[in-house]
């Protein structure tokens, strides 16, 4: 029970943290007037996004260095499956639903 609860909490937290850069970008694009402060905010956003991506890469490298080869391969398969699902299967499913709604 503890392992399942922990996995669910980690999944929820990682989803929230994963969407923070997108939320920040949405708030930056809503501004009507583009002044010097807005340009500074955009530059800070991109600098923090690069730092965020570097920290994500560092976390993945540290994880892969601390587990055995089998667990690393299992993580890679799970990650690729998730990536294919998000990049291929979800848009395909969404377009099929839209197509069926138009018929």
N, CA, C and O of each residue as an XYZ file, in Angstrom:
412
protein
N       0.830     -1.186      0.000
C       0.000      0.000      0.000
C       0.880      1.257      0.000
O       0.588      2.226     -0.700
N       1.968      1.230      0.798
C       2.849      2.388      0.872
C       3.504      2.671     -0.473
O       3.620      3.831     -0.869
N       3.933      1.632     -1.178
C       4.605      1.818     -2.465
C       3.642      2.397     -3.505
O       4.029      3.246     -4.307
N       2.410      1.944     -3.488
C       1.421      2.451     -4.448
C       1.108      3.916     -4.150
O       1.034      4.739     -5.062
N       0.925      4.233     -2.879
C       0.651      5.620     -2.496
C       1.824      6.519     -2.855
O       1.640      7.631     -3.350
N       3.022      6.029     -2.602
C       4.211      6.811     -2.934
C       4.310      7.048     -4.436
O       4.643      8.151     -4.869
N       4.023      6.020     -5.237
C       4.081      6.171     -6.692
C       3.042      7.178     -7.184
O       3.315      7.959     -8.095
N       1.864      7.159     -6.588
C       0.821      8.098     -6.988
C       1.218      9.527     -6.638
O       1.038     10.439     -7.445
N       1.760      9.725     -5.432
C       2.178     11.067     -5.008
C       3.307     11.577     -5.895
O       3.297     12.740     -6.300
N       4.277     10.724     -6.200
C       5.377     11.130     -7.078
C       4.849     11.487     -8.465
O       5.302     12.460     -9.068
N       3.904     10.716     -8.970
C       3.318     11.014    -10.279
C       2.588     12.347    -10.299
O       2.701     13.103    -11.264
N       1.845     12.641     -9.246
C       1.109     13.906     -9.173
C       2.078     15.082     -9.076
O       1.915     16.084     -9.772
N       3.084     14.957     -8.212
C       4.051     16.042     -8.045
C       4.835     16.276     -9.329
O       5.058     17.423     -9.716
N       5.254     15.204     -9.992
C       6.019     15.379    -11.232
C       5.162     15.976    -12.340
O       5.674     16.724    -13.173
N       3.886     15.665    -12.368
C       2.998     16.271    -13.359
C       2.851     17.767    -13.106
O       2.896     18.567    -14.041
N       2.675     18.143    -11.846
C       2.533     19.558    -11.515
C       3.810     20.317    -11.849
O       3.758     21.385    -12.459
N       4.956     19.771    -11.451
C       6.235     20.435    -11.727
C       6.500     20.482    -13.229
O       7.082     21.447    -13.725
N       6.080     19.454    -13.952
C       6.275     19.423    -15.392
C       5.482     20.492    -16.126
O       5.906     20.964    -17.181
N       4.339     20.877    -15.579
C       3.517     21.886    -16.239
C       3.826     23.311    -15.788
O       3.253     24.253    -16.336
N       4.702     23.501    -14.819
C       5.045     24.847    -14.371
C       5.659     25.714    -15.476
O       5.269     26.875    -15.601
N       6.603     25.208    -16.285
C       7.119     26.059    -17.373
C       6.049     26.460    -18.386
O       6.079     27.572    -18.914
N       5.118     25.571    -18.655
C       4.043     25.895    -19.593
C       3.141     26.978    -19.006
O       2.728     27.898    -19.712
N       2.837     26.866    -17.718
C       2.005     27.879    -17.061
C       2.706     29.234    -17.054
O       2.065     30.267    -17.249
N       4.011     29.233    -16.832
C       4.755     30.493    -16.847
C       4.743     31.113    -18.236
O       4.609     32.330    -18.368
N       4.878     30.304    -19.262
C       4.852     30.819    -20.628
C       3.484     31.382    -20.981
O       3.391     32.400    -21.667
N       2.432     30.736    -20.523
C       1.082     31.237    -20.791
C       0.872     32.589    -20.132
O       0.279     33.483    -20.735
N       1.348     32.753    -18.906
C       1.175     34.047    -18.239
C       2.007     35.130    -18.911
O       1.615     36.297    -18.897
N       3.129     34.778    -19.491
C       3.943     35.781    -20.192
C       3.324     36.206    -21.512
O       3.490     37.354    -21.923
N       2.621     35.319    -22.179
C       2.063     35.653    -23.486
C       0.744     36.403    -23.383
O       0.237     36.873    -24.401
N       0.180     36.530    -22.209
C      -1.089     37.240    -22.058
C      -0.926     38.746    -21.977
O      -1.923     39.468    -22.012
N       0.269     39.233    -21.872
C       0.500     40.673    -21.709
C       0.230     41.385    -23.035
O       0.704     40.965    -24.090
N      -0.528     42.455    -22.957
C      -0.875     43.221    -24.146
C       0.234     44.201    -24.532
O       0.542     44.350    -25.714
N       0.830     44.864    -23.554
C       1.844     45.870    -23.807
C       3.212     45.247    -23.603
O       3.495     44.670    -22.553
N       4.060     45.369    -24.617
C       5.401     44.797    -24.546
C       6.394     45.917    -24.266
O       6.769     46.667    -25.167
N       6.810     46.021    -23.031
C       7.770     47.051    -22.655
C       9.090     46.397    -22.237
O       9.301     45.202    -22.443
N       9.951     47.191    -21.659
C      11.268     46.694    -21.265
C      11.166     45.648    -20.159
O      11.930     44.683    -20.142
N      10.221     45.838    -19.232
C      10.065     44.877    -18.139
C       9.565     43.543    -18.662
O       9.962     42.485    -18.173
N       8.706     43.597    -19.642
C       8.211     42.351    -20.226
C       9.349     41.594    -20.912
O       9.439     40.371    -20.804
N      10.200     42.308    -21.601
C      11.341     41.672    -22.249
C      12.267     41.036    -21.211
O      12.798     39.948    -21.435
N      12.458     41.707    -20.086
C      13.273     41.160    -19.006
C      12.633     39.907    -18.422
O      13.333     38.942    -18.114
N      11.307     39.910    -18.266
C      10.594     38.739    -17.761
C      10.746     37.560    -18.723
O      10.935     36.423    -18.291
N      10.663     37.832    -20.012
C      10.812     36.761    -21.002
C      12.228     36.196    -20.968
O      12.415     34.983    -21.060
N      13.215     37.060    -20.839
C      14.603     36.572    -20.764
C      14.814     35.754    -19.499
O      15.495     34.729    -19.536
N      14.244     36.187    -18.385
C      14.339     35.409    -17.136
C      13.634     34.065    -17.278
O      14.101     33.049    -16.762
N      12.501     34.071    -17.984
C      11.794     32.810    -18.211
C      12.666     31.835    -18.985
O      12.786     30.674    -18.595
N      13.278     32.285    -20.077
C      14.087     31.381    -20.883
C      15.333     30.927    -20.139
O      15.761     29.783    -20.290
N      15.917     31.806    -19.342
C      17.078     31.408    -18.539
C      16.676     30.359    -17.505
O      17.403     29.389    -17.290
N      15.527     30.548    -16.866
C      15.078     29.558    -15.883
C      14.668     28.259    -16.561
O      14.820     27.188    -15.974
N      14.152     28.331    -17.786
C      13.799     27.113    -18.507
C      15.042     26.302    -18.857
O      15.026     25.076    -18.752
N      16.105     26.960    -19.266
C      17.363     26.255    -19.553
C      17.910     25.625    -18.275
O      18.385     24.489    -18.304
N      17.850     26.340    -17.160
C      18.291     25.793    -15.881
C      17.434     24.602    -15.477
O      17.955     23.601    -14.985
N      16.130     24.700    -15.680
C      15.203     23.607    -15.373
C      15.529     22.366    -16.204
O      15.550     21.252    -15.680
N      15.779     22.559    -17.482
C      16.109     21.416    -18.344
C      17.438     20.791    -17.931
O      17.574     19.568    -17.954
N      18.421     21.613    -17.554
C      19.690     21.096    -17.091
C      19.513     20.282    -15.810
O      20.110     19.215    -15.665
N      18.695     20.782    -14.879
C      18.450     20.044    -13.642
C      17.699     18.731    -13.900
O      17.949     17.728    -13.232
N      16.792     18.742    -14.859
C      16.106     17.493    -15.236
C      17.101     16.481    -15.796
O      17.068     15.303    -15.439
N      17.976     16.945    -16.666
C      18.989     16.057    -17.242
C      19.930     15.530    -16.168
O      20.293     14.354    -16.184
N      20.328     16.390    -15.238
C      21.192     15.968    -14.142
C      20.504     14.933    -13.261
O      21.135     13.967    -12.834
N      19.221     15.126    -12.986
C      18.470     14.169    -12.177
C      18.384     12.815    -12.872
O      18.539     11.777    -12.229
N      18.140     12.818    -14.171
C      18.076     11.564    -14.917
C      19.425     10.863    -14.909
O      19.494      9.649    -14.723
N      20.490     11.616    -15.110
C      21.832     11.012    -15.094
C      22.169     10.440    -13.729
O      22.740      9.354    -13.642
N      21.824     11.153    -12.658
C      22.074     10.641    -11.313
C      21.249      9.397    -11.030
O      21.729      8.471    -10.378
N      20.020      9.367    -11.510
C      19.185      8.182    -11.331
C      19.780      6.983    -12.056
O      19.900      5.897    -11.491
N      20.150      7.195    -13.312
C      20.704      6.082    -14.084
C      22.037      5.606    -13.530
O      22.376      4.431    -13.667
N      22.799      6.497    -12.906
C      24.066      6.088    -12.310
C      23.868      5.311    -11.024
O      24.754      4.559    -10.617
N      22.723      5.474    -10.374
C      22.523      4.826     -9.076
C      21.740      3.517     -9.157
O      21.639      2.813     -8.151
N      21.191      3.170    -10.304
C      20.449      1.910    -10.421
C      21.244      0.935    -11.275
O      22.198      1.309    -11.956
N      20.824     -0.337    -11.219
C      21.529     -1.323    -12.049
C      21.058     -1.231    -13.499
O      20.108     -0.511    -13.809
N      21.713     -1.946    -14.357
C      21.454     -1.855    -15.800
C      20.023     -2.279    -16.138
O      19.377     -1.653    -16.978
N      19.532     -3.322    -15.502
C      18.180     -3.808    -15.795
C      17.134     -2.737    -15.462
O      16.234     -2.476    -16.260
N      17.257     -2.117    -14.280
C      16.302     -1.072    -13.897
C      16.406      0.140    -14.822
O      15.396      0.768    -15.140
N      17.623      0.468    -15.254
C      17.790      1.566    -16.202
C      17.127      1.275    -17.527
O      16.516      2.160    -18.126
N      17.242      0.034    -17.995
C      16.584     -0.346    -19.249
C      15.067     -0.326    -19.101
O      14.358      0.095    -20.015
N      14.567     -0.778    -17.954
C      13.123     -0.747    -17.717
C      12.609      0.699    -17.687
O      11.530      0.995    -18.201
N      13.386      1.580    -17.086
C      13.010      3.001    -17.051
C      13.003      3.575    -18.466
O      12.114      4.350    -18.818
N      13.990      3.198    -19.275
C      14.063      3.686    -20.648
C      12.861      3.213    -21.460
O      12.282      3.989    -22.219
N      12.485      1.953    -21.307
C      11.317      1.425    -22.025
C      10.052      2.156    -21.587
O       9.215      2.508    -22.419
N       9.911      2.384    -20.276
C       8.728      3.096    -19.778
C       8.702      4.533    -20.299
O       7.644      5.040    -20.673
N       9.856      5.185    -20.324
C       9.914      6.554    -20.827
C       9.604      6.653    -22.308
O       8.883      7.551    -22.742
N      10.148      5.729    -23.081
C       9.867      5.739    -24.522
C       8.408      5.426    -24.813
O       7.814      5.999    -25.726
N       7.831      4.512    -24.032
C       6.418      4.202    -24.195
C       5.555      5.422    -23.908
O       4.605      5.706    -24.638
N       5.887      6.136    -22.851
C       5.150      7.349    -22.515
C       5.324      8.413    -23.592
O       4.364      9.093    -23.953
N       6.538      8.561    -24.105
C       6.803      9.552    -25.144
C       6.034      9.236    -26.423
O       5.452     10.130    -27.036
N       6.030      7.982    -26.820
C       5.287      7.586    -28.021
C       3.792      7.800    -27.810
O       3.081      8.225    -28.721
N       3.325      7.501    -26.596
C       1.911      7.720    -26.305
C       1.523      9.183    -26.402
O       0.450      9.519    -26.903
N       2.401     10.052    -25.920
C       2.084     11.483    -25.947
C       2.251     12.096    -27.329
O       1.472     12.967    -27.716
N       3.254     11.653    -28.077
C       3.540     12.278    -29.360
C       2.782     11.664    -30.530
O       2.548     12.334    -31.536
N       2.396     10.400    -30.409
C       1.755      9.717    -31.534
C       0.323      9.316    -31.202
O      -0.618      9.702    -31.895
N       0.170      8.546    -30.147
C      -1.138      7.958    -29.869
C      -2.175      9.004    -29.448
O      -3.309      8.961    -29.926
N      -1.816      9.931    -28.573
C      -2.788     10.927    -28.115
C      -3.271     11.825    -29.260
O      -4.481     12.006    -29.399
N      -2.382     12.395    -30.087
C      -2.891     13.199    -31.214
C      -3.718     12.371    -32.205
O      -4.707     12.859    -32.753
N      -3.312     11.131    -32.429
C      -4.077     10.275    -33.341
C      -5.464      9.999    -32.785
O      -6.455     10.082    -33.511
N      -5.539      9.673    -31.506
C      -6.829      9.418    -30.871
C      -7.700     10.672    -30.860
O      -8.900     10.599    -31.123
N      -7.103     11.807    -30.560
C      -7.840     13.064    -30.535
C      -8.382     13.425    -31.916
O      -9.522     13.873    -32.037
N      -7.574     13.232    -32.952
C      -8.049     13.532    -34.305
C      -9.156     12.575    -34.736
O     -10.071     12.973    -35.458
N      -9.082     11.319    -34.302
C     -10.156     10.375    -34.638
C     -11.453     10.762    -33.936
O     -12.529     10.649    -34.524
N     -11.367     11.215    -32.689
C     -12.564     11.649    -31.970
C     -13.175     12.879    -32.643
O     -14.393     12.973    -32.790
N     -12.327     13.811    -33.045
C     -12.821     15.010    -33.739
C     -13.458     14.635    -35.072
O     -14.506     15.166    -35.440
N     -12.817     13.719    -35.792
C     -13.366     13.270    -37.079
C     -14.722     12.607    -36.901
O     -15.645     12.846    -37.679
N     -14.839     11.776    -35.876
C     -16.127     11.126    -35.632
C     -17.189     12.142    -35.214
O     -18.371     11.972    -35.511
N     -16.758     13.200    -34.522
C     -17.704     14.248    -34.128
C     -18.186     15.064    -35.322
O     -19.287     15.614    -35.295
N     -17.366     15.143    -36.373
C     -17.763     15.914    -37.556
C     -18.662     15.130    -38.493
O     -19.374     15.723    -39.303
N     -18.641     13.820    -38.399
C     -19.462     12.996    -39.309
C     -20.913     13.005    -38.968
O     -21.711     12.359    -39.647
